[in-house]
Amino acid sequence: MGAFAQRLVEKRLDLRLGQALSTLPQIAAENSPFDPIFIDADKPNNPDYFKWALKLSRPGRPDRCR
């Protein structure tokens, strides 16, 4: 990715690495709603991810669950 494009992405992206079910409470504590939401990996935890997605997203958000 070119430097210009990389800078545009960095300004709009907050990358969090770690277990999602540990990271999502941290985001909730920061009162940081987000969208869009894409839920795919770790199928056994998808119901929990979906609950967090509803809690943390803005009204009218795009979402995708697979």
PDB file of N, CA, C and O in Angstrom, chain B, residues numbered from 101:
ATOM      1  N   MET B 101       0.858  -1.177   0.000  1.00  0.00           N
ATOM      2  CA  MET B 101       0.000   0.000   0.000  1.00  0.00           C
ATOM      3  C   MET B 101       0.897   1.231   0.000  1.00  0.00           C
ATOM      4  O   MET B 101       1.885   1.290   0.733  1.00  0.00           O
ATOM      5  N   GLY B 102       0.552   2.194  -0.813  1.00  0.00           N
ATOM      6  CA  GLY B 102       1.339   3.413  -0.894  1.00  0.00           C
ATOM      7  C   GLY B 102       1.249   4.237   0.374  1.00  0.00           C
ATOM      8  O   GLY B 102       0.325   4.076   1.171  1.00  0.00           O
ATOM      9  N   ALA B 103       2.214   5.119   0.552  1.00  0.00           N
ATOM     10  CA  ALA B 103       2.277   5.931   1.768  1.00  0.00           C
ATOM     11  C   ALA B 103       1.027   6.789   1.941  1.00  0.00           C
ATOM     12  O   ALA B 103       0.530   6.935   3.058  1.00  0.00           O
ATOM     13  N   PHE B 104       0.513   7.357   0.855  1.00  0.00           N
ATOM     14  CA  PHE B 104      -0.681   8.202   0.932  1.00  0.00           C
ATOM     15  C   PHE B 104      -1.879   7.381   1.403  1.00  0.00           C
ATOM     16  O   PHE B 104      -2.593   7.780   2.323  1.00  0.00           O
ATOM     17  N   ALA B 105      -2.088   6.250   0.776  1.00  0.00           N
ATOM     18  CA  ALA B 105      -3.211   5.392   1.150  1.00  0.00           C
ATOM     19  C   ALA B 105      -3.042   4.890   2.576  1.00  0.00           C
ATOM     20  O   ALA B 105      -4.018   4.817   3.323  1.00  0.00           O
ATOM     21  N   GLN B 106      -1.834   4.548   2.960  1.00  0.00           N
ATOM     22  CA  GLN B 106      -1.567   4.056   4.302  1.00  0.00           C
ATOM     23  C   GLN B 106      -1.925   5.109   5.348  1.00  0.00           C
ATOM     24  O   GLN B 106      -2.510   4.780   6.380  1.00  0.00           O
ATOM     25  N   ARG B 107      -1.581   6.368   5.091  1.00  0.00           N
ATOM     26  CA  ARG B 107      -1.915   7.444   6.023  1.00  0.00           C
ATOM     27  C   ARG B 107      -3.422   7.625   6.148  1.00  0.00           C
ATOM     28  O   ARG B 107      -3.927   7.872   7.243  1.00  0.00           O
ATOM     29  N   LEU B 108      -4.138   7.505   5.048  1.00  0.00           N
ATOM     30  CA  LEU B 108      -5.592   7.632   5.093  1.00  0.00           C
ATOM     31  C   LEU B 108      -6.205   6.521   5.944  1.00  0.00           C
ATOM     32  O   LEU B 108      -7.131   6.764   6.718  1.00  0.00           O
ATOM     33  N   VAL B 109      -5.695   5.326   5.801  1.00  0.00           N
ATOM     34  CA  VAL B 109      -6.215   4.200   6.576  1.00  0.00           C
ATOM     35  C   VAL B 109      -5.872   4.360   8.048  1.00  0.00           C
ATOM     36  O   VAL B 109      -6.723   4.122   8.905  1.00  0.00           O
ATOM     37  N   GLU B 110      -4.661   4.751   8.358  1.00  0.00           N
ATOM     38  CA  GLU B 110      -4.237   4.883   9.743  1.00  0.00           C
ATOM     39  C   GLU B 110      -5.082   5.903  10.506  1.00  0.00           C
ATOM     40  O   GLU B 110      -5.312   5.738  11.703  1.00  0.00           O
ATOM     41  N   LYS B 111      -5.540   6.941   9.836  1.00  0.00           N
ATOM     42  CA  LYS B 111      -6.357   7.954  10.485  1.00  0.00           C
ATOM     43  C   LYS B 111      -7.758   7.435  10.799  1.00  0.00           C
ATOM     44  O   LYS B 111      -8.431   7.974  11.677  1.00  0.00           O
ATOM     45  N   ARG B 112      -8.201   6.407  10.101  1.00  0.00           N
ATOM     46  CA  ARG B 112      -9.564   5.917  10.251  1.00  0.00           C
ATOM     47  C   ARG B 112      -9.641   4.561  10.946  1.00  0.00           C
ATOM     48  O   ARG B 112     -10.737   4.058  11.194  1.00  0.00           O
ATOM     49  N   LEU B 113      -8.511   3.971  11.257  1.00  0.00           N
ATOM     50  CA  LEU B 113      -8.474   2.608  11.754  1.00  0.00           C
ATOM     51  C   LEU B 113      -7.866   2.550  13.146  1.00  0.00           C
ATOM     52  O   LEU B 113      -6.815   3.135  13.406  1.00  0.00           O
ATOM     53  N   ASP B 114      -8.532   1.849  14.020  1.00  0.00           N
ATOM     54  CA  ASP B 114      -8.007   1.582  15.356  1.00  0.00           C
ATOM     55  C   ASP B 114      -7.860   0.064  15.445  1.00  0.00           C
ATOM     56  O   ASP B 114      -8.832  -0.644  15.708  1.00  0.00           O
ATOM     57  N   LEU B 115      -6.669  -0.421  15.229  1.00  0.00           N
ATOM     58  CA  LEU B 115      -6.413  -1.853  15.191  1.00  0.00           C
ATOM     59  C   LEU B 115      -6.203  -2.385  16.596  1.00  0.00           C
ATOM     60  O   LEU B 115      -5.353  -1.890  17.335  1.00  0.00           O
ATOM     61  N   ARG B 116      -6.974  -3.385  16.958  1.00  0.00           N
ATOM     62  CA  ARG B 116      -6.860  -4.021  18.272  1.00  0.00           C
ATOM     63  C   ARG B 116      -6.541  -5.498  18.051  1.00  0.00           C
ATOM     64  O   ARG B 116      -7.270  -6.194  17.344  1.00  0.00           O
ATOM     65  N   LEU B 117      -5.477  -5.963  18.641  1.00  0.00           N
ATOM     66  CA  LEU B 117      -5.092  -7.360  18.530  1.00  0.00           C
ATOM     67  C   LEU B 117      -5.342  -8.050  19.860  1.00  0.00           C
ATOM     68  O   LEU B 117      -5.032  -7.506  20.920  1.00  0.00           O
ATOM     69  N   GLY B 118      -5.898  -9.239  19.797  1.00  0.00           N
ATOM     70  CA  GLY B 118      -6.149  -9.998  21.011  1.00  0.00           C
ATOM     71  C   GLY B 118      -7.441 -10.771  20.884  1.00  0.00           C
ATOM     72  O   GLY B 118      -8.099 -10.745  19.844  1.00  0.00           O
ATOM     73  N   GLN B 119      -7.796 -11.455  21.947  1.00  0.00           N
ATOM     74  CA  GLN B 119      -9.043 -12.202  21.976  1.00  0.00           C
ATOM     75  C   GLN B 119     -10.211 -11.214  21.972  1.00  0.00           C
ATOM     76  O   GLN B 119     -10.270 -10.310  22.806  1.00  0.00           O
ATOM     77  N   ALA B 120     -11.128 -11.389  21.038  1.00  0.00           N
ATOM     78  CA  ALA B 120     -12.229 -10.434  20.887  1.00  0.00           C
ATOM     79  C   ALA B 120     -13.060 -10.303  22.150  1.00  0.00           C
ATOM     80  O   ALA B 120     -13.441  -9.195  22.527  1.00  0.00           O
ATOM     81  N   LEU B 121     -13.344 -11.413  22.806  1.00  0.00           N
ATOM     82  CA  LEU B 121     -14.194 -11.333  23.996  1.00  0.00           C
ATOM     83  C   LEU B 121     -13.490 -10.650  25.160  1.00  0.00           C
ATOM     84  O   LEU B 121     -14.140 -10.297  26.144  1.00  0.00           O
ATOM     85  N   SER B 122     -12.191 -10.459  25.071  1.00  0.00           N
ATOM     86  CA  SER B 122     -11.463  -9.663  26.060  1.00  0.00           C
ATOM     87  C   SER B 122     -11.371  -8.204  25.631  1.00  0.00           C
ATOM     88  O   SER B 122     -11.372  -7.303  26.470  1.00  0.00           O
ATOM     89  N   THR B 123     -11.293  -7.977  24.337  1.00  0.00           N
ATOM     90  CA  THR B 123     -11.142  -6.633  23.788  1.00  0.00           C
ATOM     91  C   THR B 123     -12.458  -5.852  23.791  1.00  0.00           C
ATOM     92  O   THR B 123     -12.455  -4.644  24.033  1.00  0.00           O
ATOM     93  N   LEU B 124     -13.567  -6.516  23.530  1.00  0.00           N
ATOM     94  CA  LEU B 124     -14.849  -5.822  23.428  1.00  0.00           C
ATOM     95  C   LEU B 124     -15.249  -5.104  24.721  1.00  0.00           C
ATOM     96  O   LEU B 124     -15.757  -3.986  24.641  1.00  0.00           O
ATOM     97  N   PRO B 125     -15.049  -5.687  25.909  1.00  0.00           N
ATOM     98  CA  PRO B 125     -15.355  -4.916  27.127  1.00  0.00           C
ATOM     99  C   PRO B 125     -14.494  -3.651  27.266  1.00  0.00           C
ATOM    100  O   PRO B 125     -14.954  -2.643  27.804  1.00  0.00           O
ATOM    101  N   GLN B 126     -13.259  -3.707  26.786  1.00  0.00           N
ATOM    102  CA  GLN B 126     -12.404  -2.522  26.824  1.00  0.00           C
ATOM    103  C   GLN B 126     -12.979  -1.429  25.936  1.00  0.00           C
ATOM    104  O   GLN B 126     -12.985  -0.259  26.317  1.00  0.00           O
ATOM    105  N   ILE B 127     -13.459  -1.798  24.768  1.00  0.00           N
ATOM    106  CA  ILE B 127     -14.064  -0.825  23.855  1.00  0.00           C
ATOM    107  C   ILE B 127     -15.324  -0.242  24.491  1.00  0.00           C
ATOM    108  O   ILE B 127     -15.571   0.961  24.402  1.00  0.00           O
ATOM    109  N   ALA B 128     -16.120  -1.099  25.131  1.00  0.00           N
ATOM    110  CA  ALA B 128     -17.340  -0.627  25.790  1.00  0.00           C
ATOM    111  C   ALA B 128     -17.001   0.374  26.888  1.00  0.00           C
ATOM    112  O   ALA B 128     -17.694   1.379  27.043  1.00  0.00           O
ATOM    113  N   ALA B 129     -15.946   0.111  27.648  1.00  0.00           N
ATOM    114  CA  ALA B 129     -15.541   1.018  28.726  1.00  0.00           C
ATOM    115  C   ALA B 129     -15.085   2.369  28.186  1.00  0.00           C
ATOM    116  O   ALA B 129     -15.177   3.380  28.882  1.00  0.00           O
ATOM    117  N   GLU B 130     -14.596   2.391  26.954  1.00  0.00           N
ATOM    118  CA  GLU B 130     -14.148   3.637  26.321  1.00  0.00           C
ATOM    119  C   GLU B 130     -15.303   4.393  25.677  1.00  0.00           C
ATOM    120  O   GLU B 130     -15.126   5.507  25.185  1.00  0.00           O
ATOM    121  N   ASN B 131     -16.488   3.785  25.683  1.00  0.00           N
ATOM    122  CA  ASN B 131     -17.651   4.379  25.026  1.00  0.00           C
ATOM    123  C   ASN B 131     -17.324   4.728  23.575  1.00  0.00           C
ATOM    124  O   ASN B 131     -17.537   5.854  23.125  1.00  0.00           O
ATOM    125  N   SER B 132     -16.804   3.736  22.856  1.00  0.00           N
ATOM    126  CA  SER B 132     -16.358   3.923  21.473  1.00  0.00           C
ATOM    127  C   SER B 132     -17.203   3.099  20.515  1.00  0.00           C
ATOM    128  O   SER B 132     -16.796   2.002  20.134  1.00  0.00           O
ATOM    129  N   PRO B 133     -18.381   3.602  20.111  1.00  0.00           N
ATOM    130  CA  PRO B 133     -19.183   2.835  19.158  1.00  0.00           C
ATOM    131  C   PRO B 133     -18.460   2.727  17.818  1.00  0.00           C
ATOM    132  O   PRO B 133     -17.630   3.570  17.477  1.00  0.00           O
ATOM    133  N   PHE B 134     -18.784   1.688  17.073  1.00  0.00           N
ATOM    134  CA  PHE B 134     -18.120   1.483  15.800  1.00  0.00           C
ATOM    135  C   PHE B 134     -19.058   0.828  14.802  1.00  0.00           C
ATOM    136  O   PHE B 134     -20.069   0.240  15.187  1.00  0.00           O
ATOM    137  N   ASP B 135     -18.733   0.926  13.547  1.00  0.00           N
ATOM    138  CA  ASP B 135     -19.384   0.229  12.464  1.00  0.00           C
ATOM    139  C   ASP B 135     -18.474   0.304  11.254  1.00  0.00           C
ATOM    140  O   ASP B 135     -17.627   1.197  11.237  1.00  0.00           O
ATOM    141  N   PRO B 136     -18.560  -0.517  10.273  1.00  0.00           N
ATOM    142  CA  PRO B 136     -19.429  -1.692  10.168  1.00  0.00           C
ATOM    143  C   PRO B 136     -18.905  -2.842  11.015  1.00  0.00           C
ATOM    144  O   PRO B 136     -17.799  -2.786  11.552  1.00  0.00           O
ATOM    145  N   ILE B 137     -19.713  -3.876  11.122  1.00  0.00           N
ATOM    146  CA  ILE B 137     -19.367  -5.040  11.921  1.00  0.00           C
ATOM    147  C   ILE B 137     -19.408  -6.269  11.017  1.00  0.00           C
ATOM    148  O   ILE B 137     -20.359  -6.471  10.262  1.00  0.00           O
ATOM    149  N   PHE B 138     -18.381  -7.066  11.108  1.00  0.00           N
ATOM    150  CA  PHE B 138     -18.306  -8.315  10.353  1.00  0.00           C
ATOM    151  C   PHE B 138     -17.921  -9.403  11.339  1.00  0.00           C
ATOM    152  O   PHE B 138     -16.851  -9.350  11.946  1.00  0.00           O
ATOM    153  N   ILE B 139     -18.795 -10.392  11.498  1.00  0.00           N
ATOM    154  CA  ILE B 139     -18.536 -11.503  12.413  1.00  0.00           C
ATOM    155  C   ILE B 139     -18.360 -12.755  11.576  1.00  0.00           C
ATOM    156  O   ILE B 139     -19.247 -13.112  10.800  1.00  0.00           O
ATOM    157  N   ASP B 140     -17.220 -13.428  11.724  1.00  0.00           N
ATOM    158  CA  ASP B 140     -16.981 -14.609  10.907  1.00  0.00           C
ATOM    159  C   ASP B 140     -16.284 -15.720  11.677  1.00  0.00           C
ATOM    160  O   ASP B 140     -16.824 -16.821  11.783  1.00  0.00           O
ATOM    161  N   ALA B 141     -15.116 -15.461  12.207  1.00  0.00           N
ATOM    162  CA  ALA B 141     -14.306 -16.519  12.808  1.00  0.00           C
ATOM    163  C   ALA B 141     -14.842 -16.937  14.170  1.00  0.00           C
ATOM    164  O   ALA B 141     -15.732 -16.287  14.718  1.00  0.00           O
ATOM    165  N   ASP B 142     -14.312 -18.002  14.707  1.00  0.00           N
ATOM    166  CA  ASP B 142     -14.633 -18.477  16.057  1.00  0.00           C
ATOM    167  C   ASP B 142     -16.136 -18.701  16.210  1.00  0.00           C
ATOM    168  O   ASP B 142     -16.784 -18.093  17.062  1.00  0.00           O
ATOM    169  N   LYS B 143     -16.673 -19.575  15.377  1.00  0.00           N
ATOM    170  CA  LYS B 143     -18.121 -19.801  15.306  1.00  0.00           C
ATOM    171  C   LYS B 143     -18.796 -20.063  16.657  1.00  0.00           C
ATOM    172  O   LYS B 143     -19.900 -19.561  16.869  1.00  0.00           O
ATOM    173  N   PRO B 144     -18.193 -20.821  17.580  1.00  0.00           N
ATOM    174  CA  PRO B 144     -18.885 -21.062  18.857  1.00  0.00           C
ATOM    175  C   PRO B 144     -19.192 -19.779  19.637  1.00  0.00           C
ATOM    176  O   PRO B 144     -20.149 -19.751  20.412  1.00  0.00           O
ATOM    177  N   ASN B 145     -18.405 -18.728  19.449  1.00  0.00           N
ATOM    178  CA  ASN B 145     -18.624 -17.470  20.171  1.00  0.00           C
ATOM    179  C   ASN B 145     -19.438 -16.447  19.388  1.00  0.00           C
ATOM    180  O   ASN B 145     -19.637 -15.332  19.870  1.00  0.00           O
ATOM    181  N   ASN B 146     -19.915 -16.795  18.194  1.00  0.00           N
ATOM    182  CA  ASN B 146     -20.679 -15.837  17.391  1.00  0.00           C
ATOM    183  C   ASN B 146     -21.871 -15.232  18.139  1.00  0.00           C
ATOM    184  O   ASN B 146     -22.108 -14.032  18.001  1.00  0.00           O
ATOM    185  N   PRO B 147     -22.637 -16.005  18.928  1.00  0.00           N
ATOM    186  CA  PRO B 147     -23.740 -15.361  19.661  1.00  0.00           C
ATOM    187  C   PRO B 147     -23.257 -14.261  20.611  1.00  0.00           C
ATOM    188  O   PRO B 147     -23.902 -13.221  20.740  1.00  0.00           O
ATOM    189  N   ASP B 148     -22.122 -14.495  21.273  1.00  0.00           N
ATOM    190  CA  ASP B 148     -21.573 -13.463  22.158  1.00  0.00           C
ATOM    191  C   ASP B 148     -21.089 -12.256  21.363  1.00  0.00           C
ATOM    192  O   ASP B 148     -21.299 -11.117  21.780  1.00  0.00           O
ATOM    193  N   TYR B 149     -20.448 -12.492  20.227  1.00  0.00           N
ATOM    194  CA  TYR B 149     -19.995 -11.386  19.376  1.00  0.00           C
ATOM    195  C   TYR B 149     -21.183 -10.567  18.898  1.00  0.00           C
ATOM    196  O   TYR B 149     -21.119  -9.338  18.858  1.00  0.00           O
ATOM    197  N   PHE B 150     -22.260 -11.240  18.536  1.00  0.00           N
ATOM    198  CA  PHE B 150     -23.436 -10.536  18.048  1.00  0.00           C
ATOM    199  C   PHE B 150     -24.022  -9.639  19.146  1.00  0.00           C
ATOM    200  O   PHE B 150     -24.416  -8.505  18.875  1.00  0.00           O
ATOM    201  N   LYS B 151     -24.078 -10.142  20.378  1.00  0.00           N
ATOM    202  CA  LYS B 151     -24.570  -9.321  21.494  1.00  0.00           C
ATOM    203  C   LYS B 151     -23.704  -8.070  21.677  1.00  0.00           C
ATOM    204  O   LYS B 151     -24.217  -6.968  21.872  1.00  0.00           O
ATOM    205  N   TRP B 152     -22.388  -8.262  21.612  1.00  0.00           N
ATOM    206  CA  TRP B 152     -21.484  -7.113  21.732  1.00  0.00           C
ATOM    207  C   TRP B 152     -21.669  -6.150  20.558  1.00  0.00           C
ATOM    208  O   TRP B 152     -21.629  -4.932  20.735  1.00  0.00           O
ATOM    209  N   ALA B 153     -21.869  -6.698  19.370  1.00  0.00           N
ATOM    210  CA  ALA B 153     -22.060  -5.852  18.191  1.00  0.00           C
ATOM    211  C   ALA B 153     -23.285  -4.971  18.361  1.00  0.00           C
ATOM    212  O   ALA B 153     -23.244  -3.785  18.034  1.00  0.00           O
ATOM    213  N   LEU B 154     -24.369  -5.532  18.867  1.00  0.00           N
ATOM    214  CA  LEU B 154     -25.574  -4.734  19.090  1.00  0.00           C
ATOM    215  C   LEU B 154     -25.335  -3.663  20.153  1.00  0.00           C
ATOM    216  O   LEU B 154     -25.837  -2.545  20.035  1.00  0.00           O
ATOM    217  N   LYS B 155     -24.579  -3.999  21.175  1.00  0.00           N
ATOM    218  CA  LYS B 155     -24.316  -3.059  22.257  1.00  0.00           C
ATOM    219  C   LYS B 155     -23.414  -1.913  21.817  1.00  0.00           C
ATOM    220  O   LYS B 155     -23.626  -0.770  22.222  1.00  0.00           O
ATOM    221  N   LEU B 156     -22.408  -2.205  20.991  1.00  0.00           N
ATOM    222  CA  LEU B 156     -21.374  -1.222  20.667  1.00  0.00           C
ATOM    223  C   LEU B 156     -21.603  -0.452  19.371  1.00  0.00           C
ATOM    224  O   LEU B 156     -20.939   0.557  19.135  1.00  0.00           O
ATOM    225  N   SER B 157     -22.507  -0.895  18.547  1.00  0.00           N
ATOM    226  CA  SER B 157     -22.663  -0.241  17.248  1.00  0.00           C
ATOM    227  C   SER B 157     -23.649   0.919  17.318  1.00  0.00           C
ATOM    228  O   SER B 157     -24.463   1.023  18.236  1.00  0.00           O
ATOM    229  N   ARG B 158     -23.546   1.771  16.329  1.00  0.00           N
ATOM    230  CA  ARG B 158     -24.465   2.906  16.216  1.00  0.00           C
ATOM    231  C   ARG B 158     -25.772   2.435  15.582  1.00  0.00           C
ATOM    232  O   ARG B 158     -25.775   1.452  14.841  1.00  0.00           O
ATOM    233  N   PRO B 159     -26.875   3.115  15.861  1.00  0.00           N
ATOM    234  CA  PRO B 159     -28.135   2.763  15.204  1.00  0.00           C
ATOM    235  C   PRO B 159     -27.997   2.864  13.681  1.00  0.00           C
ATOM    236  O   PRO B 159     -27.364   3.788  13.170  1.00  0.00           O
ATOM    237  N   GLY B 160     -28.584   1.924  12.975  1.00  0.00           N
ATOM    238  CA  GLY B 160     -28.542   1.930  11.521  1.00  0.00           C
ATOM    239  C   GLY B 160     -27.247   1.407  10.939  1.00  0.00           C
ATOM    240  O   GLY B 160     -26.989   1.572   9.747  1.00  0.00           O
ATOM    241  N   ARG B 161     -26.430   0.780  11.766  1.00  0.00           N
ATOM    242  CA  ARG B 161     -25.125   0.304  11.318  1.00  0.00           C
ATOM    243  C   ARG B 161     -25.258  -0.839  10.318  1.00  0.00           C
ATOM    244  O   ARG B 161     -26.211  -1.617  10.377  1.00  0.00           O
ATOM    245  N   PRO B 162     -24.307  -0.935   9.408  1.00  0.00           N
ATOM    246  CA  PRO B 162     -24.252  -2.128   8.557  1.00  0.00           C
ATOM    247  C   PRO B 162     -23.615  -3.257   9.345  1.00  0.00           C
ATOM    248  O   PRO B 162     -22.676  -3.019  10.105  1.00  0.00           O
ATOM    249  N   ASP B 163     -24.095  -4.464   9.186  1.00  0.00           N
ATOM    250  CA  ASP B 163     -23.457  -5.599   9.839  1.00  0.00           C
ATOM    251  C   ASP B 163     -23.539  -6.818   8.939  1.00  0.00           C
ATOM    252  O   ASP B 163     -24.330  -6.873   7.998  1.00  0.00           O
ATOM    253  N   ARG B 164     -22.714  -7.774   9.249  1.00  0.00           N
ATOM    254  CA  ARG B 164     -22.663  -8.999   8.456  1.00  0.00           C
ATOM    255  C   ARG B 164     -22.236 -10.133   9.365  1.00  0.00           C
ATOM    256  O   ARG B 164     -21.168 -10.074   9.975  1.00  0.00           O
ATOM    257  N   CYS B 165     -23.049 -11.149   9.461  1.00  0.00           N
ATOM    258  CA  CYS B 165     -22.691 -12.349  10.230  1.00  0.00           C
ATOM    259  C   CYS B 165     -22.701 -13.531   9.273  1.00  0.00           C
ATOM    260  O   CYS B 165     -23.611 -13.694   8.461  1.00  0.00           O
ATOM    261  N   ARG B 166     -21.673 -14.344   9.391  1.00  0.00           N
ATOM    262  CA  ARG B 166     -21.614 -15.534   8.546  1.00  0.00           C
ATOM    263  C   ARG B 166     -21.554 -16.758   9.406  1.00  0.00           C
ATOM    264  O   ARG B 166     -21.498 -17.874   8.888  1.00  0.00           O
TER     265      ARG B 166
END
